[in-house]
Amino acid sequence: MQFSHSDAIWQAFPELGAGVLHAGGIHAAVDVEEAIASFSAIAEARLAEAQEGEFPEIQAWRRGFSRMGLKPTQYRSASEALLRRFRKERALPRLHPLIDLCNAISLAFAIPVAVFDTENIAGELQVRHATGHETYLTFGGESEHPEPNEVIFADGEGRAHARRWTNRQSGLSAVRETTRSVLIVAEALHAGAGGDTGRLVATLADALTRHWPVTPMTATLGRASPRFDFQA
């Protein structure tokens, strides 16, 4: 399998930094609460100094959404949505140990982290502009078609696994109790995005090896090395 960003995405967003990780051997019978508390404390300390809208990582995604023709206060990056909820409730709902851990790391870095069950991805997964013919499955089981030119995560069968780039993932490849193999993608647009996404993925890889019997495969992507090949 392969993950990449299209040439058009790199041309439109040359400041993009992306880190990717693949791991097999995932299961739901682990306790990640101590790690969640540690990463959440980092976010809490930062939110005590300023609201998430003042973070450079969040501001960069807001500018990115504006460049995509989206109102950034209507459509928020996943990391901003998580930080807003965490600031108001001081906690996030528990969904699956891997998702809970990735959400906590996303809070700590203020960078969106997407997690995909690779068994439900067909062929190459690419971040690209939509044609308008792709299909997207909501978590409620409804089918949608992304708008033409919308930035999506699309697989080889024309299925969109995320809409509006880092705004909303699909229910099709969401992590479940049966998930065993995952692709995790962290993306940022702020100054220093490449280094920060690299550190996020390294942090995530360390956390995974502490909790699961896995050997993660990781990479940092850029215009010079835009593709990540892995065996699902």
Secondary structure, DSSP 8 states (H G I E B T S, - for coil): -EEEE-HHHHHH-TT-EEEEEEE----S----HHHHHHHHHHHHHHHHHS-GGGSHHHHHHHHHHHHTT--TTTS--HHHHHHHHHHHHSS-----HHHHHHHHHHHHHT--EEEEEGGG--S-EEEEE--S--EEE-TTS-EE---TT-EEEE-TTSEEEEETTTTEE-STT---TT---EEEEEEE-STTHHHHHHHHHHHHHHHHHHHSS---EEEEE-SSS-EEE---
